Amino acid sequence: MEIKFQTKEESNQQQQEAFLKLSKTERFYSFLNLMERMSQFPTKNKIDKNKDNFIIIIPPKNEWILGK
């Protein structure tokens, strides 16, 4: 394992050069792989499945008669 000390700009430049060396097909598959990994990344935003929905509760007939 090799440890390199470099600035953020140097690191970004190196990553960009490595990406541009890939063929168009490899770039596309690299992008798909990135999107798959991003979908597994934890997030604080939780989707509320009932956000735009509402629930109608109709009680059984015997509750209407008994006044519950």
PyMOL commands that set and color helices and strands:
alter all, ss='L'
color gray80, all
select helices_A, chain A and resi 8-20+24-39+61-66
alter helices_A, ss='H'
color red, helices_A
deselect
rebuild
show_as cartoon
